[in-house]
Amino acid sequence: MREHTTRYQQRRRYPMSVHEAWRVLADTDHLNRSIGLPAVDFSALPDPLLRSARAKAWGFLPVRWKEFPFEWVRERRYVVRREFENAPVSAVEVGIELGPDGDGVIVTSFADFISTNPAGRVLWRLGKAPVTGLLDFCDRYLARKAAGRADATPTPEQRAPVNSARLDQALSRLRAYPVAAELIDPLYERIVEGSDDQLVRVRPFALADTWHTNRLEVLRLFLYATRAGLFELRWELMCPNCRVPKQEMASLAKLPAQFHCEVCGIAYGTEFDRSVELRFSLHPSVRPVTDLVYCIGGPLRMPHIAAQQYLRPHEERSLSIAPTEPLRLRTVGSTNHLTIAAGPPAGRPATVKVTYADGRWVAPHSLIRGERLELPEGSMLSLRNHTGGAVLAVVEDAGWTRDATTAAEVTALQEFRDLFSSEVLAPGQQHAIRHIGLLFSDLKGSTELYEGIGDAAAYSRVNRHFDFIRQAVVRLGGSIVKTMGDGVMCAFRQLDDALEAALTVQEQVADWCRAEHIDPPLVLKLGVHAGPVIAMTANDRLDYFGRTVNVAARLGDQSRGADIVMLREVLDQASARSEVAVENFNRRLRGLDSEQQLVRLTLRPSEGRARATGEDGQLFEPAPDYSSARDTADPDDRRGHYASP
């Protein structure tokens, strides 16, 4: 029979940006549960791109349908098609469109009801509630925002009751921990009023962005909240290709060496900085939460995807995208991709056709530079499926997900190591980390120190200097991995953090020694490096091994004290620093085949701080003489008293 399509839509203007409206409305799982739609049971169909779904409309009427993948262009529109079984309405396509309007946005909510019988042409009215519910959701959001809510996103009115006594006890413990006090009230509000999806698998960095606050402080909040009994930590195994969770583990010790993505059809190694993400779920003793699904394929479930299009056999679609950073075009289930970057303006707007055939995307030769397509400014991108089967095309950010709290970042945090020291890998297990910053510190003249002032006094100074280094490291989000004699190995999430900590240590060590009555002051030899490492358990603690670690230790050996030694190529990757003097030199590092280009960084002299200057113009501290020194301070009284940064 002939299909008949009826469109129902509503349009309103809101005083918010297109970006904000997209963030509010593209989380379709939360949106659906908040406007009163039922939970959905999804299962796979023989076609890997489609899913069968069932739900109970109005709480009692069973409905079954076939769900197609969501289609969207980020911050412009999204739509999803659902084809029903044995229903008067054979299919419906629902979605939104966003359009800028001065300092506001026009939100259009629509539903296209497709029917093949007279009953469907009448009963479509029963399904129009989501259209009006979506706009009402926007109204509630703005009202909560005007009321000053930390998270203005509306939540369902019905939720499980909170165990108030348990919550109050846990919050009391949390307040005693060193967390940002201003974050406790927003956390309390989320626990009491949040929907279940806001309390299961919480991503602290993403929540920090919602709260408009520091990401590291929110991560610390959840680590201590877990220690206080409010949350439980979970490790999610993420497919590095499609970037969605595949498995969940309660402990690092249970991580597999490899895992499989059924969508991509590939087994991946478990890499700490791409495959393993830390998330938090509310402890069931505080409030029971259910992990029901209300929508499975909305845009914010995969925020790294800028556009997604379902292309039927030999179908062609046009997209308007303007890449500010490189994007990747690929099909779901494949790792082959085409990189798209912004090109120079075209003489006149044109359509650039890219064709999918034989498992790859092919673009016009004239626009390929190196291995990427340069899309002329103002041009449309046309995607054509040249195969006999349907494909799901995605245009995604080439850079890694920015709001993921990876295992590499968390395990480099001192507080995580202190609070969850039992979180180690299984014996013999090894996992790769693509990038980590390392700082090696060694105390210059330690032998003379022990001979000059005796074992007990020297040990006191060495032990207290570990605490001094620890404070500088922790302040930059790093951790003490281990001590080795009078040396320290420290790890950081980023190279810049490691370098900043090293500069802080060298800048403050003299003042700290003065405050600790250590005379002459200690002199530290520092080496900084960054790169890939292997994480594994050693001596019941998480440790790092590999070439990067070995090079970092060798760089520390090249230090002569009161300086920082790095590879030239690594320094070039760091943020520029104007307050340091740089000396270039070459050395063959033990264990490496060729001579390396190194740099020695020293702080430029500041007013009131005398430093000796060598013949080459570089700054260094003279080696101290410990022969007549005696430690008169009680080490127990001095522990933890440091100079402020």
BAVEX-352311 format. One record per residue (C-alpha): residue in one letter; x, y, z. Coordinates in nm, 3 decimals, padded with zeros to 5 digits. Each point is the difference from the previous one (the first is absolute). Last residue first. Layout:
   residu        px        py        pz
        A         X         Y         Z
...
This chain:
   residu        px        py        pz
        P    05.547    02.772    04.630
        S   -00.015   -00.021    00.379
        A    00.315   -00.113    00.184
        Y   -00.050   -00.331    00.172
        H   -00.082   -00.141    00.342
        G   -00.113   -00.363   -00.048
        R    00.257   -00.165    00.223
        R    00.193    00.250    00.208
        D   -00.098   -00.108    00.351
        D    00.072   -00.367   -00.071
        P    00.340    00.088   -00.148
        D    00.114    00.182    00.317
        A    00.231    00.270   -00.130
        T    00.368    00.029    00.096
        D    00.144   -00.169   -00.310
        R    00.375    00.049    00.012
        A    00.217    00.141   -00.280
        S    00.379   -00.004    00.021
        S    00.076   -00.241   -00.285
        Y   -00.320    00.063   -00.201
        D    00.155    00.228   -00.262
        P   -00.256    00.088   -00.264
        A    00.061   -00.023   -00.376
        P   -00.035    00.344   -00.156
        E   -00.347    00.071   -00.143
        F   -00.015    00.042   -00.375
        L   -00.070    00.265   -00.255
        Q    00.117   -00.002   -00.359
        G    00.231    00.270   -00.133
        D    00.243   -00.248   -00.154
        E    00.268    00.089    00.257
        G   -00.232   -00.089    00.283
        T   -00.220    00.233    00.203
        A   -00.059   -00.031    00.373
        R   -00.339    00.088    00.139
        A   -00.116    00.272    00.236
        R   -00.373    00.037    00.067
        G   -00.110    00.353    00.090
        E   -00.132    00.083   -00.347
        S   -00.047   -00.308   -00.213
        P    00.265   -00.185   -00.195
        R   -00.127   -00.192   -00.305
        L   -00.104   -00.353    00.084
        T    00.208   -00.271   -00.160
        L   -00.086   -00.234   -00.285
        R    00.262   -00.232   -00.149
        V   -00.079   -00.123   -00.350
        L    00.090   -00.327   -00.170
        Q    00.067   -00.111   -00.357
        Q    00.072   -00.372    00.015
        E    00.299   -00.203   -00.120
        S   -00.095   -00.336   -00.143
        D   -00.058   -00.357    00.118
        L   -00.183    00.055    00.327
        G    00.066   -00.208    00.315
        R    00.207    00.265    00.175
        L   -00.071    00.340   -00.145
        R    00.242    00.134   -00.259
        R    00.017    00.372    00.062
        N   -00.052    00.323   -00.194
        F   -00.047    00.350    00.141
        N   -00.246    00.289   -00.015
        E   -00.028    00.245    00.290
        V   -00.338    00.162    00.067
        A   -00.065    00.277    00.254
        V   -00.342   -00.008    00.160
        E   -00.249    00.276    00.083
        S   -00.147    00.028   -00.352
        R   -00.162   -00.343   -00.014
        A   -00.147   -00.133   -00.325
        S   -00.253   -00.282    00.032
        A    00.151   -00.342   -00.053
        Q    00.045   -00.189   -00.328
        D    00.332    00.175   -00.077
        L    00.125   -00.116    00.341
        V   -00.055   -00.358   -00.118
        E    00.208    00.045   -00.314
        R    00.284    00.155    00.198
        L    00.009   -00.294    00.241
        M   -00.025    00.117    00.358
        V    00.224    00.101    00.291
        I   -00.123    00.216    00.289
        D    00.234    00.210    00.213
        A    00.098    00.064    00.362
        G    00.242   -00.294   -00.020
        R    00.241   -00.137   -00.260
        S   -00.274   -00.179   -00.197
        Q    00.116   -00.267   -00.242
        D   -00.109   -00.283    00.234
        G   -00.353    00.143   -00.001
        L   -00.002   -00.041   -00.377
        R    00.095   -00.365    00.044
        A   -00.302   -00.055    00.225
        A   -00.234    00.158   -00.254
        V    00.155   -00.214   -00.277
        N   -00.068   -00.320    00.195
        V   -00.361    00.099    00.071
        T   -00.063    00.082   -00.367
        R    00.161   -00.328   -00.106
        G   -00.235   -00.215    00.205
        F   -00.149   -00.033    00.346
        Y   -00.266    00.159    00.215
        D   -00.122   -00.105    00.346
        L   -00.330   -00.075    00.174
        R    00.074   -00.122    00.350
        D    00.025   -00.343    00.163
        N    00.378   -00.014   -00.038
        A   -00.040    00.030   -00.379
        T   -00.334    00.013   -00.184
        M   -00.002    00.092   -00.367
        A   -00.032    00.304   -00.224
        I    00.208    00.011   -00.318
        V    00.118    00.342   -00.116
        P   -00.043    00.239   -00.292
        G    00.151    00.350    00.005
        A    00.121    00.277    00.226
        H    00.328    00.111    00.159
        V    00.127    00.214    00.286
        G    00.332   -00.042    00.186
        L    00.079    00.170    00.330
        K    00.309    00.025    00.221
        L   -00.076    00.159    00.334
        V    00.221    00.207    00.229
        L   -00.077    00.009    00.371
        P    00.061    00.322    00.187
        P    00.313    00.054    00.213
        D   -00.162    00.020    00.246
        I   -00.334   -00.168    00.068
        H   -00.196    00.212    00.247
        E   -00.333   -00.132   -00.141
        A   -00.110    00.349   -00.106
        R    00.341    00.058   -00.161
        C   -00.019   -00.338   -00.173
        W   -00.344    00.092   -00.135
        D    00.127    00.332   -00.130
        A    00.288   -00.175   -00.178
        V   -00.229   -00.269   -00.144
        Q   -00.257    00.245   -00.135
        E    00.115    00.082   -00.354
        Q    00.150   -00.340   -00.070
        V   -00.314   -00.180    00.116
        T   -00.231    00.237   -00.187
        L    00.200   -00.044   -00.321
        A   -00.027   -00.378    00.031
        A   -00.373    00.020    00.071
        E   -00.053    00.218   -00.306
        L    00.196   -00.244   -00.214
        A   -00.206   -00.298    00.116
        D   -00.325    00.190   -00.050
        D    00.103    00.111   -00.350
        L    00.079   -00.361   -00.094
        Q   -00.354   -00.111    00.081
        R   -00.178   -00.245    00.230
        F    00.286   -00.005    00.245
        A    00.232   -00.262    00.153
        C    00.273    00.036    00.261
        M    00.313   -00.210    00.063
        V    00.193    00.106    00.311
        G    00.364   -00.027    00.104
        D    00.163   -00.029    00.344
        G    00.005   -00.379   -00.017
        M   -00.258   -00.070   -00.268
        T   -00.342    00.143    00.083
        K   -00.308   -00.110   -00.187
        V   -00.290    00.116   -00.217
        I   -00.040    00.336    00.171
        S   -00.304    00.154   -00.163
        G   -00.103    00.288   -00.222
        G   -00.290    00.245   -00.004
        L    00.217    00.313    00.000
        R   -00.047    00.066    00.374
        V    00.074   -00.368    00.063
        V    00.349    00.033   -00.148
        A    00.093    00.312    00.195
        Q   -00.121   -00.156    00.325
        R    00.175   -00.330   -00.074
        I    00.329    00.176   -00.059
        F   -00.014    00.157    00.347
        D   -00.108   -00.329    00.154
        F    00.298   -00.178   -00.154
        H    00.219    00.284    00.135
        R   -00.116   -00.096    00.347
        N    00.130   -00.353   -00.042
        V    00.337    00.117   -00.131
        R    00.039    00.250    00.284
        S   -00.091   -00.254    00.267
        Y    00.225   -00.262   -00.158
        A    00.289    00.245    00.021
        A   -00.069    00.064    00.369
        A   -00.015   -00.372    00.081
        D    00.292   -00.106   -00.219
        G    00.257    00.255    00.111
        I    00.059    00.365   -00.080
        G    00.296   -00.001   -00.240
        E    00.016   -00.362   -00.111
        Y   -00.373   -00.014   -00.075
        L    00.013    00.333   -00.186
        E    00.318   -00.092   -00.186
        T   -00.177   -00.306   -00.139
        S   -00.307    00.209   -00.084
        G    00.198    00.244   -00.213
        K   -00.276    00.072   -00.247
        L   -00.347   -00.130    00.086
        D   -00.171   -00.166   -00.295
        S   -00.327    00.083   -00.171
        F   -00.159   -00.172   -00.299
        L   -00.308    00.161   -00.154
        L   -00.222   -00.182   -00.249
        G   -00.285    00.116   -00.224
        I   -00.227   -00.265   -00.152
        H   -00.100   -00.087   -00.354
        R   -00.113   -00.312   -00.183
        I   -00.066   -00.213    00.307
        A    00.021   -00.373   -00.065
        H   -00.126   -00.270    00.234
        Q    00.191   -00.289    00.157
        Q   -00.132   -00.287    00.216
        G    00.255   -00.224    00.169
        P   -00.175    00.017    00.335
        A   -00.346    00.160   -00.031
        L    00.006    00.376   -00.023
        V   -00.028    00.224    00.302
        E   -00.285    00.177    00.177
        S    00.093   -00.104    00.356
        S    00.162    00.340    00.057
        F   -00.338    00.163   -00.050
        L    00.013    00.312    00.216
        D    00.375    00.060   -00.023
        R    00.039   -00.089   -00.368
        F   -00.311    00.199   -00.090
        E    00.127    00.292    00.205
        Q    00.331   -00.003   -00.181
        L   -00.153    00.031   -00.346
        A    00.191   -00.183   -00.276
        T   -00.243   -00.292    00.035
        V   -00.287    00.233   -00.088
        E    00.148    00.142   -00.319
        A    00.107   -00.334   -00.148
        A   -00.327   -00.160    00.108
        T   -00.184    00.253   -00.213
        T   -00.248    00.262    00.117
        A   -00.167    00.072   -00.335
        D   -00.102    00.362   -00.063
        R    00.222    00.072   -00.298
        T   -00.073   -00.302   -00.219
        W    00.302   -00.050   -00.225
        G    00.066    00.231   -00.293
        A   -00.124   -00.100   -00.345
        D   -00.349    00.124    00.080
        E   -00.260   -00.201   -00.185
        V   -00.183   -00.014   -00.332
        V   -00.204   -00.319    00.007
        A   -00.151   -00.202   -00.285
        L   -00.236   -00.287    00.079
        V   -00.014   -00.234   -00.297
        A   -00.289   -00.175   -00.180
        G    00.081   -00.270   -00.252
        G    00.044   -00.016   -00.378
        T    00.299    00.233    00.002
        H    00.067    00.345   -00.151
        N   -00.111    00.188    00.311
        R    00.040    00.367   -00.086
        L    00.090    00.274    00.249
        S   -00.019    00.361   -00.124
        L    00.198    00.263    00.190
        M   -00.113    00.355   -00.064
        S    00.253    00.273   -00.071
        G    00.029    00.332    00.185
        E    00.372   -00.034    00.066
        P    00.156   -00.259   -00.227
        L    00.024   -00.346    00.160
        E    00.363   -00.113    00.013
        L   -00.016   -00.380   -00.016
        R    00.283   -00.171    00.183
        E    00.287   -00.235   -00.069
        G    00.249    00.244   -00.151
        R   -00.220    00.269   -00.144
        I   -00.307   -00.144   -00.175
        L   -00.226    00.259   -00.162
        S    00.092   -00.070   -00.365
        H   -00.029   -00.373    00.051
        P   -00.374    00.027    00.073
        A   -00.088   -00.211    00.307
        V   -00.022   -00.377    00.048
        W   -00.133   -00.156    00.319
        R    00.095   -00.361    00.067
        G   -00.143   -00.351    00.033
        D   -00.024   -00.080   -00.370
        A   -00.216    00.307   -00.063
        Y   -00.097    00.317    00.188
        T   -00.002    00.314   -00.212
        V    00.090    00.357    00.093
        K   -00.157    00.279   -00.206
        V    00.108    00.358    00.065
        T   -00.286    00.240   -00.068
        A    00.097    00.351   -00.103
        P   -00.008    00.355    00.129
        R    00.186    00.234   -00.236
        G    00.368    00.074   -00.043
        A    00.059   -00.232    00.293
        P    00.143    00.125    00.328
        P    00.313   -00.184    00.118
        G   -00.038   -00.342    00.158
        A   -00.127   -00.116    00.338
        A    00.092   -00.356    00.083
        I   -00.156   -00.341   -00.066
        T    00.182   -00.325    00.082
        L   -00.133   -00.308   -00.178
        H   -00.050   -00.315    00.202
        N    00.054   -00.374    00.009
        T   -00.081   -00.142    00.345
        S   -00.329   -00.154   -00.110
        G   -00.314   -00.107    00.184
        V   -00.161    00.342   -00.019
        T    00.112    00.173   -00.318
        R    00.277    00.258   -00.001
        L    00.057    00.372   -00.045
        R    00.254    00.150    00.239
        L    00.013    00.368    00.095
        P    00.293    00.242    00.019
        E   -00.067    00.319    00.199
        T   -00.213    00.302   -00.093
        P   -00.200   -00.223   -00.237
        A   -00.289    00.180   -00.172
        I   -00.278   -00.250   -00.061
        S   -00.307    00.021   -00.222
        L   -00.095   -00.354   -00.089
        S   -00.144   -00.141   -00.322
        R   -00.142   -00.351   -00.030
        E    00.028   -00.267   -00.272
        E   -00.168   -00.342   -00.005
        H    00.141   -00.289   -00.203
        P   -00.112   -00.252    00.263
        R   -00.141    00.181    00.305
        L    00.211    00.259    00.175
        Y   -00.053    00.061    00.372
        Q    00.172    00.329    00.088
        Q    00.200    00.110    00.303
        A    00.158    00.341    00.056
        A    00.236    00.156    00.253
        I    00.071   -00.326    00.183
        H    00.212    00.059    00.313
        P   -00.316    00.040    00.208
        M   -00.089   -00.370   -00.035
        R   -00.275   -00.055    00.257
        L   -00.062    00.370   -00.051
        P   -00.139   -00.061   -00.350
        G   -00.279   -00.242    00.098
        G    00.027   -00.373   -00.073
        I   -00.136   -00.198    00.292
        C   -00.305    00.180    00.131
        Y   -00.189   -00.074    00.323
        V    00.237   -00.260    00.144
        L   -00.033   -00.123    00.358
        D    00.295   -00.007    00.239
        T   -00.194    00.015    00.324
        V    00.101    00.198    00.307
        P   -00.031   -00.087    00.368
        R    00.097    00.287    00.229
        V    00.268    00.022    00.267
        S    00.040   -00.378    00.049
        P    00.011   -00.041   -00.378
        H    00.330    00.194   -00.021
        L   -00.030    00.252   -00.280
        S    00.199   -00.092   -00.310
        F    00.340    00.141   -00.101
        R    00.197   -00.011   -00.324
        L    00.364   -00.066   -00.087
        E    00.089   -00.057   -00.366
        V    00.217   -00.275   -00.149
        S    00.051   -00.027   -00.377
        R    00.180    00.317   -00.100
        D    00.251    00.104    00.268
        F    00.034   -00.334    00.179
        E    00.023   -00.215   -00.312
        T   -00.176   -00.337    00.012
        G    00.091   -00.164   -00.330
        Y   -00.280   -00.011   -00.253
        A   -00.188   -00.283   -00.169
        I   -00.183    00.106   -00.316
        G   -00.347   -00.060   -00.145
        C   -00.073    00.374    00.006
        V   -00.350   -00.050    00.137
        E    00.083   -00.308    00.211
        C    00.288    00.178    00.170
        H    00.231   -00.257    00.161
        F    00.225    00.025    00.305
        Q    00.369   -00.057    00.065
        A    00.232   -00.033    00.302
        P   -00.307   -00.028    00.217
        L   -00.056    00.240    00.290
        K   -00.093   -00.180    00.322
        A    00.290    00.138    00.206
        L   -00.109    00.350   -00.094
        S   -00.312   -00.058    00.206
        A   -00.379    00.011   -00.033
        M    00.007   -00.062   -00.374
        E   -00.246    00.105   -00.270
        Q    00.002   -00.115   -00.362
        K   -00.065    00.151   -00.342
        P   -00.037    00.372    00.061
        V   -00.016    00.226   -00.310
        R    00.291    00.161   -00.181
        C   -00.074   -00.131   -00.355
        N    00.369   -00.059   -00.074
        P    00.173   -00.010    00.338
        C   -00.272   -00.235    00.132
        M   -00.034    00.096    00.366
        L    00.047   -00.237    00.293
        E   -00.170    00.167    00.295
        W    00.159   -00.014    00.346
        R   -00.242    00.047    00.290
        L    00.026    00.195    00.324
        E   -00.265   -00.023    00.270
        F   -00.163    00.307    00.148
        L   -00.113    00.149    00.331
        G    00.209   -00.217    00.233
        A    00.244    00.265    00.123
        R    00.283   -00.148   -00.207
        T   -00.223    00.030   -00.305
        A   -00.075    00.361    00.090
        Y    00.378    00.051    00.032
        L    00.056   -00.115   -00.356
        F   -00.312    00.183   -00.115
        L    00.115    00.334    00.141
        R    00.352   -00.050   -00.136
        L   -00.147   -00.043   -00.349
        V   -00.206    00.315    00.053
        E    00.312    00.192    00.107
        L    00.191   -00.127   -00.304
        R   -00.270    00.122   -00.236
        N   -00.015    00.356    00.138
        T   -00.347    00.153   -00.013
        H   -00.277    00.089   -00.240
        W   -00.243   -00.246    00.165
        T   -00.078   -00.159   -00.335
        D    00.370    00.002   -00.092
        A    00.080   -00.163    00.334
        L   -00.264   -00.265   -00.076
        A    00.181   -00.088   -00.323
        F    00.329   -00.028    00.188
        P   -00.159   -00.215    00.272
        R   -00.164   -00.255   -00.233
        V   -00.283   -00.157    00.202
        R   -00.061   -00.366   -00.081
        V   -00.340    00.000    00.174
        L   -00.117    00.303    00.199
        Q   -00.121    00.228   -00.280
        D   -00.172   -00.295   -00.171
        D   -00.202   -00.059    00.316
        S   -00.143    00.351    00.000
        G    00.146    00.262    00.230
        E   -00.193    00.149    00.291
        V    00.163   -00.141    00.314
        I    00.339   -00.111   -00.135
        R    00.025    00.294   -00.241
        E   -00.086    00.255    00.268
        Y    00.254   -00.152    00.240
        L    00.269    00.026   -00.269
        P   -00.093    00.362   -00.069
        D    00.026    00.067    00.378
        I    00.337   -00.174    00.035
        L    00.171    00.189   -00.281
        E    00.048    00.327    00.193
        A    00.204   -00.183    00.263
        A    00.276   -00.089   -00.247
        V    00.135   -00.327    00.138
        P    00.260   -00.066    00.270
        Y   -00.204   -00.259    00.197
        A   -00.200    00.084    00.312
        R   -00.293    00.112   -00.213
        L   -00.013   -00.348   -00.155
        R   -00.036   -00.169    00.337
        S   -00.301    00.218    00.083
        L   -00.137   -00.064   -00.348
        A    00.019   -00.374    00.063
        Q   -00.185    00.027    00.331
        D   -00.267    00.229   -00.148
        L   -00.056   -00.235   -00.296
        R   -00.035   -00.307    00.221
        A   -00.253    00.176    00.224
        S   -00.189    00.139   -00.300
        N   -00.039   -00.333   -00.180
        V   -00.131    00.161   -00.319
        P   -00.334   -00.092   -00.153
        A   -00.016   -00.127   -00.360
        R   -00.102    00.255   -00.260
        Q   -00.317    00.155   -00.142
        E    00.010    00.364   -00.107
        P    00.219   -00.070   -00.299
        T    00.303    00.231   -00.041
        P    00.047    00.340   -00.163
        T    00.357    00.105   -00.101
        A    00.093    00.317    00.191
        D    00.307   -00.151    00.161
        A    00.149    00.234    00.261
        R   -00.349    00.146    00.043
        G   -00.011    00.380    00.010
        A   -00.378    00.047   -00.012
        A    00.033    00.150   -00.349
        K    00.157   -00.329   -00.114
        R   -00.285   -00.197    00.151
        A   -00.252    00.214   -00.190
        L    00.203   -00.028   -00.320
        Y    00.003   -00.378    00.025
        R   -00.372   -00.015    00.074
        D   -00.075    00.195   -00.316
        C    00.229   -00.224   -00.205
        F   -00.179   -00.310    00.133
        D   -00.331    00.162   -00.100
        L    00.142    00.012   -00.352
        L    00.075   -00.373    00.009
        G   -00.335   -00.084    00.152
        T   -00.184    00.178   -00.283
        V    00.155   -00.230   -00.259
        P   -00.003   -00.302    00.233
        A   -00.382    00.035    00.040
        K   -00.073   -00.042   -00.374
        G   -00.048   -00.375    00.011
        L   -00.373   -00.022    00.070
        R   -00.064    00.242   -00.286
        W    00.128   -00.263   -00.241
        L   -00.330   -00.179    00.065
        V   -00.185    00.179   -00.280
        R    00.206   -00.066   -00.312
        G    00.098   -00.335    00.149
        A   -00.362   -00.110    00.000
        P   -00.031    00.082   -00.371
        N    00.273   -00.244   -00.100
        T    00.359    00.021   -00.129
        S    00.146    00.229    00.263
        I    00.314    00.212    00.041
        F    00.012    00.243    00.293
        D    00.268    00.269   -00.035
        A    00.090    00.141    00.343
        F    00.145    00.344    00.064
        S    00.170    00.224    00.257
        T    00.133    00.327   -00.139
        V    00.227    00.196    00.232
        I    00.084    00.356   -00.105
        V    00.311    00.120    00.183
        G    00.103    00.319    00.175
        D    00.252    00.285   -00.022
        G   -00.110    00.079   -00.355
        D   -00.207   -00.294   -00.116
        P    00.210   -00.310   -00.057
        G   -00.189   -00.303   -00.135
        L   -00.046   -00.339    00.161
        E   -00.198   -00.289   -00.147
        I   -00.148   -00.283    00.203
        G   -00.101   -00.360   -00.051
        V   -00.268   -00.260   -00.053
        E   -00.060   -00.231   -00.296
        V   -00.301   -00.227    00.042
        A   -00.094   -00.323   -00.169
        S   -00.295   -00.230   -00.074
        V   -00.256    00.196    00.202
        P   -00.302   -00.228    00.042
        A    00.228   -00.250    00.178
        N    00.076   -00.364   -00.073
        E    00.379    00.043    00.022
        F    00.143    00.351    00.002
        E    00.279    00.163   -00.205
        R    00.203    00.254    00.199
        R    00.209    00.271   -00.170
        V    00.232    00.232    00.194
        V    00.075    00.368   -00.060
        Y    00.268    00.249    00.103
        R    00.065    00.362   -00.087
        R    00.246    00.290    00.001
        E    00.235   -00.005    00.300
        R    00.175   -00.313   -00.130
        V   -00.143   -00.137   -00.322
        W   -00.220   -00.296    00.076
        E   -00.140   -00.338   -00.093
        F   -00.107   -00.248    00.264
        P    00.028   -00.362   -00.104
        F   -00.320   -00.178   -00.102
        E   -00.231   -00.153    00.258
        K   -00.234   -00.288   -00.088
        W   -00.317    00.009    00.206
        R   -00.206   -00.168    00.267
        V   -00.267    00.155    00.224
        P   -00.162   -00.158    00.306
        L   -00.281    00.211    00.156
        F    00.026    00.006    00.383
        G    00.214    00.285    00.135
        W   -00.135    00.275   -00.226
        A    00.191   -00.168   -00.283
        K    00.177   -00.317    00.106
        A    00.331   -00.050   -00.178
        R    00.162   -00.214   -00.267
        A    00.297    00.041   -00.226
        S    00.165   -00.184   -00.287
        R    00.332    00.145   -00.104
        L    00.150    00.099   -00.334
        L    00.361    00.051   -00.113
        P    00.106   -00.362    00.052
        D   -00.283   -00.125   -00.229
        P   -00.099   -00.333    00.155
        L   -00.172    00.208    00.270
        A    00.154    00.089    00.336
        S   -00.196    00.046    00.319
        F   -00.138    00.306    00.174
        D   -00.237    00.012    00.298
        V   -00.133    00.351    00.041
        A   -00.090    00.204    00.309
        P   -00.319    00.201   -00.035
        L   -00.033    00.368   -00.098
        G   -00.071    00.244    00.282
        I    00.169    00.323   -00.106
        S    00.302   -00.066    00.224
        R    00.051   -00.359   -00.115
        N    00.009    00.107   -00.364
        L    00.235    00.294    00.059
        H    00.249   -00.208    00.199
        D    00.034   -00.255   -00.281
        T   -00.018    00.275   -00.263
        D    00.305    00.190    00.120
        A   -00.017    00.216   -00.313
        L   -00.246    00.246    00.154
        V    00.197    00.178    00.273
        R    00.345   -00.008   -00.164
        W   -00.156    00.103   -00.331
        A   -00.179    00.294    00.161
        E    00.326    00.114    00.162
        H    00.189   -00.008   -00.330
        V   -00.282    00.179   -00.182
        S    00.027    00.277    00.257
        M   -00.267    00.086    00.252
        P   -00.294    00.238    00.024
        Y   -00.260   -00.241   -00.146
        R   -00.223    00.033   -00.306
        R   -00.277   -00.251   -00.053
        R   -00.121   -00.230   -00.276
        Q   -00.255   -00.278   -00.002
        Q   -00.038   -00.286   -00.245
        Y   -00.247   -00.261   -00.115
        R    00.059   -00.143   -00.344
        T   -00.244   -00.246   -00.159
        T    00.130   -00.242   -00.260
        H   -00.228   -00.228   -00.206
        E    00.136   -00.315   -00.156
        R   -00.178   -00.164   -00.291
        M   -00.105   -00.358    00.052
